[in-house]
Amino acid sequence: MAAILESLGYEISICSLGESSHPHLQGVEKHATQQGHAFKDLETSCVEAMKPFNS
């Protein structure tokens, strides 16, 4: 996923669950409340992508 986004001109960052460089996106991940905390780290990936304004 990261390679595809980068090839399209996006800047990406890999984040831990519930973390974000954007304050409005911090703590919005609710996957663990449905599946349980034991599986969330094994089956969930968080990638943020931003397309620079100059692209």
N, C-alpha and C positions, 0 to 999 in steps of 0.2 A: 504494500500500500504506500509506504513511504517513497519508494522509487518512482511510482506512478505520479504521485503528487509533485515530487521534485521535478520530474520531466515536464510537467505542465506549468512550471514556474512558481510553485508554492514553496514557501519556507515552512519547514515542519519542525515540531518538537515532540518528543515522546514524554509523556507525563505519567506520574503515578496516579492511581485511582483517587478521585476527589481533589486532585491538585490541578492548578492551572495558572498560567502567567496572567490571565484575565480575571480580575476579581469577580465578575458576574458569573463565571463558569466554575468557580471553586465550590466543591461540595454538591454538585448537581447529579453526580453519578448515583443511581439508585439500584443498580443491578444486584448488589449483594442483598438487598432487602427481599428480593424475589427468589434468589437461588441459595442464599446462605453465605456466610462469610468464608467458609472453608474452600469454596470453589472460585471465588471472585478473582483471585490473583492468577489462577491457572488458566482461566478462559476469557479474560477481558483484557483488551489493549486500549490504551488511550493515546490518540495522536491528534495534535492540534495542527491545523494548516492555515496559513495566511498568505494571501496573494499580495505582494507588494504593490503599492499604488503606481509605481513607475513601470509596471509590466503591462 
